[in-house]
Amino acid sequence: MGITYKPLRHILIDRNLEMKDLRDKNGANLNSSTITRLNKDEYISLKSIEDICRFLNCRIEDVVEVIVVEGEDK
């Protein structure tokens, strides 16, 4: 099982935004290491996801998707 932020990338494109816009104080105010983790589909804190959702006025499932791999141990 893993995660992807592909939905976030899609919503940013749809709104003509870039990942760097999430760093701005008027954005989600994320730090650069969190942006790097997003770009690598690595885990980030739920607080950061909440900040992104507030900035984009969207739901969690608009930001992150859980990938279930068949046959993988839970």
PQR file with spaces between the fields and no chain letter, atoms N, CA, C, O and H, PARSE charges and radii, in Angstrom:
ATOM       1  N    MET     1       0.851   -1.173    0.000 -0.4000 1.5000
ATOM       2  CA   MET     1       0.000    0.000    0.000 -0.0000 2.0000
ATOM       3  C    MET     1       0.892    1.229    0.000  0.5500 1.7000
ATOM       4  O    MET     1       1.946    1.246    0.635 -0.5500 1.4000
ATOM       5  N    GLY     2       0.472    2.222   -0.696 -0.4000 1.5000
ATOM       6  CA   GLY     2       1.224    3.468   -0.751 -0.0000 2.0000
ATOM       7  C    GLY     2       0.280    4.631   -0.981  0.5500 1.7000
ATOM       8  O    GLY     2      -0.940    4.470   -0.997 -0.5500 1.4000
ATOM       9  H    GLY     2      -0.385    2.208   -1.211  0.4000 1.0000
ATOM      10  N    ILE     3       0.855    5.780   -1.155 -0.4000 1.5000
ATOM      11  CA   ILE     3       0.049    6.973   -1.402 -0.0000 2.0000
ATOM      12  C    ILE     3       0.602    7.718   -2.608  0.5500 1.7000
ATOM      13  O    ILE     3       1.764    7.568   -2.986 -0.5500 1.4000
ATOM      14  H    ILE     3       1.847    5.911   -1.142  0.4000 1.0000
ATOM      15  N    THR     4      -0.263    8.518   -3.190 -0.4000 1.5000
ATOM      16  CA   THR     4       0.160    9.405   -4.259 -0.0000 2.0000
ATOM      17  C    THR     4      -0.562   10.738   -4.097  0.5500 1.7000
ATOM      18  O    THR     4      -1.693   10.801   -3.615 -0.5500 1.4000
ATOM      19  H    THR     4      -1.207    8.640   -2.883  0.4000 1.0000
ATOM      20  N    TYR     5       0.110   11.776   -4.504 -0.4000 1.5000
ATOM      21  CA   TYR     5      -0.483   13.116   -4.486 -0.0000 2.0000
ATOM      22  C    TYR     5      -0.864   13.544   -5.902  0.5500 1.7000
ATOM      23  O    TYR     5      -0.935   14.735   -6.203 -0.5500 1.4000
ATOM      24  H    TYR     5       1.029   11.725   -4.895  0.4000 1.0000
ATOM      25  N    LYS     6      -1.106   12.567   -6.757 -0.4000 1.5000
ATOM      26  CA   LYS     6      -1.527   12.843   -8.130 -0.0000 2.0000
ATOM      27  C    LYS     6      -2.802   13.703   -8.160  0.5500 1.7000
ATOM      28  O    LYS     6      -2.891   14.615   -8.982 -0.5500 1.4000
ATOM      29  H    LYS     6      -1.048   11.599   -6.512  0.4000 1.0000
ATOM      30  N    PRO     7      -3.801   13.436   -7.280 -0.5600 1.5000
ATOM      31  CA   PRO     7      -4.979   14.313   -7.279  0.2800 2.0000
ATOM      32  C    PRO     7      -4.621   15.776   -6.991  0.5500 1.7000
ATOM      33  O    PRO     7      -5.220   16.686   -7.563 -0.5500 1.4000
ATOM      34  N    LEU     8      -3.649   15.998   -6.109 -0.4000 1.5000
ATOM      35  CA   LEU     8      -3.203   17.358   -5.807 -0.0000 2.0000
ATOM      36  C    LEU     8      -2.597   17.999   -7.043  0.5500 1.7000
ATOM      37  O    LEU     8      -2.890   19.154   -7.354 -0.5500 1.4000
ATOM      38  H    LEU     8      -3.162   15.258   -5.645  0.4000 1.0000
ATOM      39  N    ARG     9      -1.758   17.259   -7.744 -0.4000 1.5000
ATOM      40  CA   ARG     9      -1.132   17.803   -8.954 -0.0000 2.0000
ATOM      41  C    ARG     9      -2.195   18.192   -9.986  0.5500 1.7000
ATOM      42  O    ARG     9      -2.064   19.205  -10.673 -0.5500 1.4000
ATOM      43  H    ARG     9      -1.520   16.321   -7.491  0.4000 1.0000
ATOM      44  N    HIS    10      -3.250   17.374  -10.087 -0.4000 1.5000
ATOM      45  CA   HIS    10      -4.328   17.682  -11.034 -0.0000 2.0000
ATOM      46  C    HIS    10      -5.090   18.950  -10.637  0.5500 1.7000
ATOM      47  O    HIS    10      -5.392   19.791  -11.485 -0.5500 1.4000
ATOM      48  H    HIS    10      -3.357   16.551   -9.529  0.4000 1.0000
ATOM      49  N    ILE    11      -5.396   19.078   -9.355 -0.4000 1.5000
ATOM      50  CA   ILE    11      -6.142   20.259   -8.905 -0.0000 2.0000
ATOM      51  C    ILE    11      -5.300   21.526   -9.072  0.5500 1.7000
ATOM      52  O    ILE    11      -5.830   22.590   -9.395 -0.5500 1.4000
ATOM      53  H    ILE    11      -5.152   18.395   -8.667  0.4000 1.0000
ATOM      54  N    LEU    12      -3.985   21.409   -8.851 -0.4000 1.5000
ATOM      55  CA   LEU    12      -3.118   22.572   -9.053 -0.0000 2.0000
ATOM      56  C    LEU    12      -3.115   22.982  -10.531  0.5500 1.7000
ATOM      57  O    LEU    12      -3.191   24.170  -10.844 -0.5500 1.4000
ATOM      58  H    LEU    12      -3.554   20.545   -8.590  0.4000 1.0000
ATOM      59  N    ILE    13      -3.028   22.017  -11.426 -0.4000 1.5000
ATOM      60  CA   ILE    13      -3.056   22.325  -12.864 -0.0000 2.0000
ATOM      61  C    ILE    13      -4.389   22.968  -13.237  0.5500 1.7000
ATOM      62  O    ILE    13      -4.424   23.968  -13.955 -0.5500 1.4000
ATOM      63  H    ILE    13      -2.966   21.052  -11.172  0.4000 1.0000
ATOM      64  N    ASP    14      -5.482   22.389  -12.746 -0.4000 1.5000
ATOM      65  CA   ASP    14      -6.815   22.930  -13.053 -0.0000 2.0000
ATOM      66  C    ASP    14      -6.981   24.374  -12.585  0.5500 1.7000
ATOM      67  O    ASP    14      -7.719   25.150  -13.192 -0.5500 1.4000
ATOM      68  H    ASP    14      -5.453   21.577  -12.164  0.4000 1.0000
ATOM      69  N    ARG    15      -6.290   24.726  -11.503 -0.4000 1.5000
ATOM      70  CA   ARG    15      -6.416   26.078  -10.941 -0.0000 2.0000
ATOM      71  C    ARG    15      -5.253   26.985  -11.333  0.5500 1.7000
ATOM      72  O    ARG    15      -5.089   28.083  -10.802 -0.5500 1.4000
ATOM      73  H    ARG    15      -5.690   24.095  -11.011  0.4000 1.0000
ATOM      74  N    ASN    16      -4.450   26.493  -12.278 -0.4000 1.5000
ATOM      75  CA   ASN    16      -3.317   27.280  -12.787 -0.0000 2.0000
ATOM      76  C    ASN    16      -2.348   27.664  -11.656  0.5500 1.7000
ATOM      77  O    ASN    16      -1.872   28.797  -11.582 -0.5500 1.4000
ATOM      78  H    ASN    16      -4.583   25.601  -12.710  0.4000 1.0000
ATOM      79  N    LEU    17      -2.075   26.700  -10.789 -0.4000 1.5000
ATOM      80  CA   LEU    17      -1.150   26.887   -9.669 -0.0000 2.0000
ATOM      81  C    LEU    17       0.003   25.913   -9.811  0.5500 1.7000
ATOM      82  O    LEU    17      -0.052   24.976  -10.607 -0.5500 1.4000
ATOM      83  H    LEU    17      -2.461   25.780  -10.849  0.4000 1.0000
ATOM      84  N    GLU    18       1.050   26.143   -9.029 -0.4000 1.5000
ATOM      85  CA   GLU    18       2.210   25.253   -8.991 -0.0000 2.0000
ATOM      86  C    GLU    18       2.481   24.862   -7.544  0.5500 1.7000
ATOM      87  O    GLU    18       1.966   25.485   -6.616 -0.5500 1.4000
ATOM      88  H    GLU    18       1.095   26.904   -8.382  0.4000 1.0000
ATOM      89  N    MET    19       3.291   23.830   -7.364 -0.4000 1.5000
ATOM      90  CA   MET    19       3.651   23.385   -6.008 -0.0000 2.0000
ATOM      91  C    MET    19       4.233   24.536   -5.203  0.5500 1.7000
ATOM      92  O    MET    19       3.977   24.653   -4.005 -0.5500 1.4000
ATOM      93  H    MET    19       3.709   23.324   -8.118  0.4000 1.0000
ATOM      94  N    LYS    20       5.016   25.386   -5.859 -0.4000 1.5000
ATOM      95  CA   LYS    20       5.656   26.491   -5.128 -0.0000 2.0000
ATOM      96  C    LYS    20       4.618   27.439   -4.522  0.5500 1.7000
ATOM      97  O    LYS    20       4.908   28.126   -3.543 -0.5500 1.4000
ATOM      98  H    LYS    20       5.224   25.291   -6.833  0.4000 1.0000
ATOM      99  N    ASP    21       3.422   27.483   -5.091 -0.4000 1.5000
ATOM     100  CA   ASP    21       2.366   28.327   -4.538 -0.0000 2.0000
ATOM     101  C    ASP    21       1.911   27.835   -3.167  0.5500 1.7000
ATOM     102  O    ASP    21       1.334   28.601   -2.395 -0.5500 1.4000
ATOM     103  H    ASP    21       3.187   26.925   -5.887  0.4000 1.0000
ATOM     104  N    LEU    22       2.162   26.580   -2.862 -0.4000 1.5000
ATOM     105  CA   LEU    22       1.804   26.031   -1.550 -0.0000 2.0000
ATOM     106  C    LEU    22       2.768   26.494   -0.463  0.5500 1.7000
ATOM     107  O    LEU    22       2.457   26.400    0.725 -0.5500 1.4000
ATOM     108  H    LEU    22       2.631   25.958   -3.489  0.4000 1.0000
ATOM     109  N    ARG    23       3.932   26.990   -0.862 -0.4000 1.5000
ATOM     110  CA   ARG    23       4.928   27.481    0.100 -0.0000 2.0000
ATOM     111  C    ARG    23       4.615   28.882    0.594  0.5500 1.7000
ATOM     112  O    ARG    23       4.956   29.233    1.723 -0.5500 1.4000
ATOM     113  H    ARG    23       4.184   27.066   -1.827  0.4000 1.0000
ATOM     114  N    ASP    24       3.974   29.679   -0.232 -0.4000 1.5000
ATOM     115  CA   ASP    24       3.719   31.081    0.099 -0.0000 2.0000
ATOM     116  C    ASP    24       2.912   31.228    1.381  0.5500 1.7000
ATOM     117  O    ASP    24       2.078   30.384    1.709 -0.5500 1.4000
ATOM     118  H    ASP    24       3.696   29.394   -1.150  0.4000 1.0000
ATOM     119  N    LYS    25       3.172   32.303    2.091 -0.4000 1.5000
ATOM     120  CA   LYS    25       2.412   32.587    3.298 -0.0000 2.0000
ATOM     121  C    LYS    25       0.931   32.773    2.994  0.5500 1.7000
ATOM     122  O    LYS    25       0.083   32.479    3.836 -0.5500 1.4000
ATOM     123  H    LYS    25       3.849   32.988    1.825  0.4000 1.0000
ATOM     124  N    ASN    26       0.615   33.257    1.803 -0.4000 1.5000
ATOM     125  CA   ASN    26      -0.782   33.387    1.395 -0.0000 2.0000
ATOM     126  C    ASN    26      -1.327   32.068    0.862  0.5500 1.7000
ATOM     127  O    ASN    26      -2.518   31.950    0.576 -0.5500 1.4000
ATOM     128  H    ASN    26       1.304   33.496    1.119  0.4000 1.0000
ATOM     129  N    GLY    27      -0.445   31.074    0.731 -0.4000 1.5000
ATOM     130  CA   GLY    27      -0.847   29.741    0.283 -0.0000 2.0000
ATOM     131  C    GLY    27      -1.051   28.849    1.493  0.5500 1.7000
ATOM     132  O    GLY    27      -1.635   29.272    2.491 -0.5500 1.4000
ATOM     133  H    GLY    27       0.523   31.169    0.964  0.4000 1.0000
ATOM     134  N    ALA    28      -0.575   27.625    1.406 -0.4000 1.5000
ATOM     135  CA   ALA    28      -0.715   26.676    2.513 -0.0000 2.0000
ATOM     136  C    ALA    28       0.412   26.836    3.531  0.5500 1.7000
ATOM     137  O    ALA    28       0.389   26.205    4.588 -0.5500 1.4000
ATOM     138  H    ALA    28      -0.101   27.282    0.595  0.4000 1.0000
ATOM     139  N    ASN    29       1.405   27.685    3.212 -0.4000 1.5000
ATOM     140  CA   ASN    29       2.521   27.974    4.112 -0.0000 2.0000
ATOM     141  C    ASN    29       3.325   26.716    4.457  0.5500 1.7000
ATOM     142  O    ASN    29       3.720   26.521    5.607 -0.5500 1.4000
ATOM     143  H    ASN    29       1.424   28.197    2.353  0.4000 1.0000
ATOM     144  N    LEU    30       3.561   25.867    3.454 -0.4000 1.5000
ATOM     145  CA   LEU    30       4.351   24.657    3.660 -0.0000 2.0000
ATOM     146  C    LEU    30       5.832   24.971    3.515  0.5500 1.7000
ATOM     147  O    LEU    30       6.205   25.903    2.802 -0.5500 1.4000
ATOM     148  H    LEU    30       3.240   26.026    2.520  0.4000 1.0000
ATOM     149  N    ASN    31       6.673   24.201    4.187 -0.4000 1.5000
ATOM     150  CA   ASN    31       8.111   24.414    4.037 -0.0000 2.0000
ATOM     151  C    ASN    31       8.625   23.616    2.840  0.5500 1.7000
ATOM     152  O    ASN    31       7.918   22.762    2.304 -0.5500 1.4000
ATOM     153  H    ASN    31       6.370   23.445    4.767  0.4000 1.0000
ATOM     154  N    SER    32       9.839   23.893    2.433 -0.4000 1.5000
ATOM     155  CA   SER    32      10.389   23.288    1.219 -0.0000 2.0000
ATOM     156  C    SER    32      10.561   21.773    1.353  0.5500 1.7000
ATOM     157  O    SER    32      10.444   21.054    0.361 -0.5500 1.4000
ATOM     158  H    SER    32      10.414   24.586    2.868  0.4000 1.0000
ATOM     159  N    SER    33      10.835   21.281    2.556 -0.4000 1.5000
ATOM     160  CA   SER    33      10.987   19.825    2.721 -0.0000 2.0000
ATOM     161  C    SER    33       9.642   19.103    2.533  0.5500 1.7000
ATOM     162  O    SER    33       9.606   17.980    2.029 -0.5500 1.4000
ATOM     163  H    SER    33      10.930   21.865    3.362  0.4000 1.0000
ATOM     164  N    THR    34       8.562   19.735    2.931 -0.4000 1.5000
ATOM     165  CA   THR    34       7.238   19.149    2.721 -0.0000 2.0000
ATOM     166  C    THR    34       6.908   19.124    1.235  0.5500 1.7000
ATOM     167  O    THR    34       6.339   18.148    0.746 -0.5500 1.4000
ATOM     168  H    THR    34       8.592   20.647    3.341  0.4000 1.0000
ATOM     169  N    ILE    35       7.259   20.182    0.514 -0.4000 1.5000
ATOM     170  CA   ILE    35       7.049   20.226   -0.939 -0.0000 2.0000
ATOM     171  C    ILE    35       7.848   19.102   -1.607  0.5500 1.7000
ATOM     172  O    ILE    35       7.351   18.440   -2.518 -0.5500 1.4000
ATOM     173  H    ILE    35       7.722   20.974    0.911  0.4000 1.0000
ATOM     174  N    THR    36       9.081   18.892   -1.152 -0.4000 1.5000
ATOM     175  CA   THR    36       9.910   17.810   -1.701 -0.0000 2.0000
ATOM     176  C    THR    36       9.253   16.462   -1.460  0.5500 1.7000
ATOM     177  O    THR    36       9.224   15.615   -2.353 -0.5500 1.4000
ATOM     178  H    THR    36       9.485   19.430   -0.411  0.4000 1.0000
ATOM     179  N    ARG    37       8.725   16.257   -0.259 -0.4000 1.5000
ATOM     180  CA   ARG    37       8.049   14.995    0.063 -0.0000 2.0000
ATOM     181  C    ARG    37       6.807   14.805   -0.798  0.5500 1.7000
ATOM     182  O    ARG    37       6.518   13.689   -1.228 -0.5500 1.4000
ATOM     183  H    ARG    37       8.749   16.945    0.467  0.4000 1.0000
ATOM     184  N    LEU    38       6.074   15.877   -1.052 -0.4000 1.5000
ATOM     185  CA   LEU    38       4.908   15.799   -1.937 -0.0000 2.0000
ATOM     186  C    LEU    38       5.332   15.358   -3.337  0.5500 1.7000
ATOM     187  O    LEU    38       4.691   14.502   -3.947 -0.5500 1.4000
ATOM     188  H    LEU    38       6.308   16.784   -0.703  0.4000 1.0000
ATOM     189  N    ASN    39       6.406   15.944   -3.834 -0.4000 1.5000
ATOM     190  CA   ASN    39       6.885   15.613   -5.176 -0.0000 2.0000
ATOM     191  C    ASN    39       7.364   14.170   -5.283  0.5500 1.7000
ATOM     192  O    ASN    39       7.359   13.598   -6.373 -0.5500 1.4000
ATOM     193  H    ASN    39       6.927   16.640   -3.338  0.4000 1.0000
ATOM     194  N    LYS    40       7.778   13.577   -4.164 -0.4000 1.5000
ATOM     195  CA   LYS    40       8.268   12.195   -4.155 -0.0000 2.0000
ATOM     196  C    LYS    40       7.191   11.205   -3.712  0.5500 1.7000
ATOM     197  O    LYS    40       7.478   10.021   -3.539 -0.5500 1.4000
ATOM     198  H    LYS    40       7.782   14.042   -3.279  0.4000 1.0000
ATOM     199  N    ASP    41       5.944   11.678   -3.526 -0.4000 1.5000
ATOM     200  CA   ASP    41       4.838   10.837   -3.040 -0.0000 2.0000
ATOM     201  C    ASP    41       5.192   10.157   -1.729  0.5500 1.7000
ATOM     202  O    ASP    41       4.903    8.976   -1.535 -0.5500 1.4000
ATOM     203  H    ASP    41       5.710   12.640   -3.667  0.4000 1.0000
ATOM     204  N    GLU    42       5.822   10.908   -0.828 -0.4000 1.5000
ATOM     205  CA   GLU    42       6.142   10.423    0.506 -0.0000 2.0000
ATOM     206  C    GLU    42       5.128   10.973    1.497  0.5500 1.7000
ATOM     207  O    GLU    42       4.420   11.938    1.211 -0.5500 1.4000
ATOM     208  H    GLU    42       6.058   11.867   -0.985  0.4000 1.0000
ATOM     209  N    TYR    43       5.071   10.356    2.648 -0.4000 1.5000
ATOM     210  CA   TYR    43       4.115   10.775    3.663 -0.0000 2.0000
ATOM     211  C    TYR    43       4.427   12.177    4.180  0.5500 1.7000
ATOM     212  O    TYR    43       5.585   12.544    4.374 -0.5500 1.4000
ATOM     213  H    TYR    43       5.647    9.572    2.880  0.4000 1.0000
ATOM     214  N    ILE    44       3.356   12.952    4.398 -0.4000 1.5000
ATOM     215  CA   ILE    44       3.457   14.256    5.060 -0.0000 2.0000
ATOM     216  C    ILE    44       2.456   14.253    6.207  0.5500 1.7000
ATOM     217  O    ILE    44       1.603   13.369    6.288 -0.5500 1.4000
ATOM     218  H    ILE    44       2.415   12.653    4.240  0.4000 1.0000
ATOM     219  N    SER    45       2.553   15.218    7.076 -0.4000 1.5000
ATOM     220  CA   SER    45       1.661   15.252    8.232 -0.0000 2.0000
ATOM     221  C    SER    45       0.228   15.564    7.817  0.5500 1.7000
ATOM     222  O    SER    45      -0.021   16.207    6.797 -0.5500 1.4000
ATOM     223  H    SER    45       3.246   15.937    7.010  0.4000 1.0000
ATOM     224  N    LEU    46      -0.693   15.095    8.627 -0.4000 1.5000
ATOM     225  CA   LEU    46      -2.098   15.392    8.394 -0.0000 2.0000
ATOM     226  C    LEU    46      -2.349   16.894    8.512  0.5500 1.7000
ATOM     227  O    LEU    46      -3.232   17.430    7.842 -0.5500 1.4000
ATOM     228  H    LEU    46      -0.491   14.573    9.455  0.4000 1.0000
ATOM     229  N    LYS    47      -1.583   17.571    9.357 -0.4000 1.5000
ATOM     230  CA   LYS    47      -1.692   19.025    9.495 -0.0000 2.0000
ATOM     231  C    LYS    47      -1.354   19.699    8.174  0.5500 1.7000
ATOM     232  O    LYS    47      -2.028   20.651    7.782 -0.5500 1.4000
ATOM     233  H    LYS    47      -0.866   17.136    9.901  0.4000 1.0000
ATOM     234  N    SER    48      -0.326   19.227    7.482 -0.4000 1.5000
ATOM     235  CA   SER    48       0.032   19.797    6.181 -0.0000 2.0000
ATOM     236  C    SER    48      -1.066   19.547    5.153  0.5500 1.7000
ATOM     237  O    SER    48      -1.381   20.424    4.348 -0.5500 1.4000
ATOM     238  H    SER    48       0.222   18.453    7.801  0.4000 1.0000
ATOM     239  N    ILE    49      -1.645   18.355    5.181 -0.4000 1.5000
ATOM     240  CA   ILE    49      -2.751   18.046    4.268 -0.0000 2.0000
ATOM     241  C    ILE    49      -3.937   18.948    4.569  0.5500 1.7000
ATOM     242  O    ILE    49      -4.602   19.434    3.654 -0.5500 1.4000
ATOM     243  H    ILE    49      -1.390   17.643    5.835  0.4000 1.0000
ATOM     244  N    GLU    50      -4.199   19.170    5.847 -0.4000 1.5000
ATOM     245  CA   GLU    50      -5.278   20.081    6.244 -0.0000 2.0000
ATOM     246  C    GLU    50      -5.010   21.495    5.725  0.5500 1.7000
ATOM     247  O    GLU    50      -5.920   22.152    5.221 -0.5500 1.4000
ATOM     248  H    GLU    50      -3.658   18.776    6.589  0.4000 1.0000
ATOM     249  N    ASP    51      -3.775   21.962    5.846 -0.4000 1.5000
ATOM     250  CA   ASP    51      -3.416   23.292    5.356 -0.0000 2.0000
ATOM     251  C    ASP    51      -3.620   23.404    3.845  0.5500 1.7000
ATOM     252  O    ASP    51      -4.095   24.426    3.349 -0.5500 1.4000
ATOM     253  H    ASP    51      -3.035   21.428    6.256  0.4000 1.0000
ATOM     254  N    ILE    52      -3.258   22.351    3.125 -0.4000 1.5000
ATOM     255  CA   ILE    52      -3.464   22.341    1.675 -0.0000 2.0000
ATOM     256  C    ILE    52      -4.952   22.397    1.357  0.5500 1.7000
ATOM     257  O    ILE    52      -5.377   23.162    0.491 -0.5500 1.4000
ATOM     258  H    ILE    52      -2.872   21.521    3.528  0.4000 1.0000
ATOM     259  N    CYS    53      -5.740   21.593    2.052 -0.4000 1.5000
ATOM     260  CA   CYS    53      -7.191   21.569    1.820 -0.0000 2.0000
ATOM     261  C    CYS    53      -7.840   22.924    2.120  0.5500 1.7000
ATOM     262  O    CYS    53      -8.733   23.365    1.396 -0.5500 1.4000
ATOM     263  H    CYS    53      -5.395   20.972    2.756  0.4000 1.0000
ATOM     264  N    ARG    54      -7.391   23.568    3.175 -0.4000 1.5000
ATOM     265  CA   ARG    54      -7.935   24.898    3.500 -0.0000 2.0000
ATOM     266  C    ARG    54      -7.579   25.907    2.412  0.5500 1.7000
ATOM     267  O    ARG    54      -8.427   26.698    1.998 -0.5500 1.4000
ATOM     268  H    ARG    54      -6.665   23.210    3.763  0.4000 1.0000
ATOM     269  N    PHE    55      -6.336   25.885    1.950 -0.4000 1.5000
ATOM     270  CA   PHE    55      -5.894   26.809    0.914 -0.0000 2.0000
ATOM     271  C    PHE    55      -6.652   26.584   -0.388  0.5500 1.7000
ATOM     272  O    PHE    55      -7.072   27.540   -1.039 -0.5500 1.4000
ATOM     273  H    PHE    55      -5.648   25.243    2.286  0.4000 1.0000
ATOM     274  N    LEU    56      -6.827   25.327   -0.766 -0.4000 1.5000
ATOM     275  CA   LEU    56      -7.472   25.009   -2.035 -0.0000 2.0000
ATOM     276  C    LEU    56      -8.993   24.866   -1.914  0.5500 1.7000
ATOM     277  O    LEU    56      -9.693   24.696   -2.913 -0.5500 1.4000
ATOM     278  H    LEU    56      -6.486   24.550   -0.237  0.4000 1.0000
ATOM     279  N    ASN    57      -9.493   24.937   -0.666 -0.4000 1.5000
ATOM     280  CA   ASN    57     -10.921   24.770   -0.408 -0.0000 2.0000
ATOM     281  C    ASN    57     -11.414   23.467   -1.040  0.5500 1.7000
ATOM     282  O    ASN    57     -12.330   23.460   -1.863 -0.5500 1.4000
ATOM     283  H    ASN    57      -8.924   25.075    0.145  0.4000 1.0000
ATOM     284  N    CYS    58     -10.775   22.360   -0.628 -0.4000 1.5000
ATOM     285  CA   CYS    58     -11.100   21.063   -1.197 -0.0000 2.0000
ATOM     286  C    CYS    58     -11.120   20.001   -0.099  0.5500 1.7000
ATOM     287  O    CYS    58     -10.857   20.291    1.068 -0.5500 1.4000
ATOM     288  H    CYS    58     -10.031   22.366    0.040  0.4000 1.0000
ATOM     289  N    ARG    59     -11.430   18.785   -0.486 -0.4000 1.5000
ATOM     290  CA   ARG    59     -11.481   17.663    0.447 -0.0000 2.0000
ATOM     291  C    ARG    59     -10.156   16.901    0.412  0.5500 1.7000
ATOM     292  O    ARG    59      -9.365   17.057   -0.519 -0.5500 1.4000
ATOM     293  H    ARG    59     -11.643   18.549   -1.434  0.4000 1.0000
ATOM     294  N    ILE    60      -9.925   16.083    1.429 -0.4000 1.5000
ATOM     295  CA   ILE    60      -8.690   15.303    1.507 -0.0000 2.0000
ATOM     296  C    ILE    60      -8.518   14.430    0.271  0.5500 1.7000
ATOM     297  O    ILE    60      -7.414   14.316   -0.261 -0.5500 1.4000
ATOM     298  H    ILE    60     -10.568   15.957    2.185  0.4000 1.0000
ATOM     299  N    GLU    61      -9.600   13.814   -0.184 -0.4000 1.5000
ATOM     300  CA   GLU    61      -9.483   12.928   -1.347 -0.0000 2.0000
ATOM     301  C    GLU    61      -9.164   13.685   -2.636  0.5500 1.7000
ATOM     302  O    GLU    61      -8.842   13.066   -3.650 -0.5500 1.4000
ATOM     303  H    GLU    61     -10.497   13.906    0.248  0.4000 1.0000
ATOM     304  N    ASP    62      -9.250   15.016   -2.609 -0.4000 1.5000
ATOM     305  CA   ASP    62      -8.819   15.840   -3.741 -0.0000 2.0000
ATOM     306  C    ASP    62      -7.306   16.074   -3.716  0.5500 1.7000
ATOM     307  O    ASP    62      -6.741   16.623   -4.661 -0.5500 1.4000
ATOM     308  H    ASP    62      -9.511   15.519   -1.785  0.4000 1.0000
ATOM     309  N    VAL    63      -6.659   15.652   -2.628 -0.4000 1.5000
ATOM     310  CA   VAL    63      -5.226   15.891   -2.433 -0.0000 2.0000
ATOM     311  C    VAL    63      -4.417   14.602   -2.466  0.5500 1.7000
ATOM     312  O    VAL    63      -3.358   14.545   -3.091 -0.5500 1.4000
ATOM     313  H    VAL    63      -7.118   15.206   -1.860  0.4000 1.0000
ATOM     314  N    VAL    64      -4.907   13.583   -1.805 -0.4000 1.5000
ATOM     315  CA   VAL    64      -4.142   12.340   -1.649 -0.0000 2.0000
ATOM     316  C    VAL    64      -4.993   11.137   -2.030  0.5500 1.7000
ATOM     317  O    VAL    64      -6.205   11.118   -1.817 -0.5500 1.4000
ATOM     318  H    VAL    64      -5.768   13.629   -1.297  0.4000 1.0000
ATOM     319  N    GLU    65      -4.337   10.143   -2.593 -0.4000 1.5000
ATOM     320  CA   GLU    65      -4.999    8.898   -2.960 -0.0000 2.0000
ATOM     321  C    GLU    65      -4.190    7.734   -2.404  0.5500 1.7000
ATOM     322  O    GLU    65      -2.963    7.722   -2.501 -0.5500 1.4000
ATOM     323  H    GLU    65      -3.352   10.159   -2.767  0.4000 1.0000
ATOM     324  N    VAL    66      -4.873    6.765   -1.826 -0.4000 1.5000
ATOM     325  CA   VAL    66      -4.225    5.561   -1.315 -0.0000 2.0000
ATOM     326  C    VAL    66      -4.194    4.543   -2.444  0.5500 1.7000
ATOM     327  O    VAL    66      -5.207    4.279   -3.090 -0.5500 1.4000
ATOM     328  H    VAL    66      -5.870    6.775   -1.747  0.4000 1.0000
ATOM     329  N    ILE    67      -3.020    3.979   -2.667 -0.4000 1.5000
ATOM     330  CA   ILE    67      -2.846    2.977   -3.715 -0.0000 2.0000
ATOM     331  C    ILE    67      -2.767    1.612   -3.051  0.5500 1.7000
ATOM     332  O    ILE    67      -1.876    1.359   -2.240 -0.5500 1.4000
ATOM     333  H    ILE    67      -2.197    4.193   -2.142  0.4000 1.0000
ATOM     334  N    VAL    68      -3.696    0.739   -3.394 -0.4000 1.5000
ATOM     335  CA   VAL    68      -3.719   -0.608   -2.858 -0.0000 2.0000
ATOM     336  C    VAL    68      -3.148   -1.544   -3.917  0.5500 1.7000
ATOM     337  O    VAL    68      -3.621   -1.581   -5.053 -0.5500 1.4000
ATOM     338  H    VAL    68      -4.420    0.945   -4.053  0.4000 1.0000
ATOM     339  N    VAL    69      -2.125   -2.297   -3.527 -0.4000 1.5000
ATOM     340  CA   VAL    69      -1.487   -3.237   -4.429 -0.0000 2.0000
ATOM     341  C    VAL    69      -2.019   -4.627   -4.117  0.5500 1.7000
ATOM     342  O    VAL    69      -1.912   -5.102   -2.986 -0.5500 1.4000
ATOM     343  H    VAL    69      -1.740   -2.266   -2.604  0.4000 1.0000
ATOM     344  N    GLU    70      -2.595   -5.281   -5.130 -0.4000 1.5000
ATOM     345  CA   GLU    70      -3.126   -6.631   -4.965 -0.0000 2.0000
ATOM     346  C    GLU    70      -2.045   -7.590   -4.467  0.5500 1.7000
ATOM     347  O    GLU    70      -0.915   -7.567   -4.955 -0.5500 1.4000
ATOM     348  H    GLU    70      -2.681   -4.896   -6.049  0.4000 1.0000
ATOM     349  N    GLY    71      -2.392   -8.424   -3.503 -0.4000 1.5000
ATOM     350  CA   GLY    71      -1.457   -9.423   -3.004 -0.0000 2.0000
ATOM     351  C    GLY    71      -0.460   -8.910   -1.990  0.5500 1.7000
ATOM     352  O    GLY    71       0.340   -9.685   -1.466 -0.5500 1.4000
ATOM     353  H    GLY    71      -3.310   -8.443   -3.107  0.4000 1.0000
ATOM     354  N    GLU    72      -0.488   -7.613   -1.700 -0.4000 1.5000
ATOM     355  CA   GLU    72       0.460   -7.040   -0.727 -0.0000 2.0000
ATOM     356  C    GLU    72      -0.077   -7.238    0.676  0.5500 1.7000
ATOM     357  O    GLU    72      -1.276   -7.084    0.907 -0.5500 1.4000
ATOM     358  H    GLU    72      -1.137   -6.983   -2.126  0.4000 1.0000
ATOM     359  N    ASP    73       0.805   -7.580    1.629 -0.4000 1.5000
ATOM     360  CA   ASP    73       0.399   -7.728    3.026 -0.0000 2.0000
ATOM     361  C    ASP    73      -0.088   -6.409    3.564  0.5500 1.7000
ATOM     362  O    ASP    73       0.418   -5.347    3.203 -0.5500 1.4000
ATOM     363  H    ASP    73       1.779   -7.705    1.441  0.4000 1.0000
ATOM     364  N    LYS    74      -1.073   -6.485    4.430 -0.4000 1.5000
ATOM     365  CA   LYS    74      -1.644   -5.266    5.020 -0.0000 2.0000
ATOM     366  C    LYS    74      -0.927   -4.868    6.257  0.5500 1.7000
ATOM     367  O    LYS    74      -1.278   -3.865    6.879 -0.5500 1.4000
ATOM     368  H    LYS    74      -1.484   -7.348    4.724  0.4000 1.0000
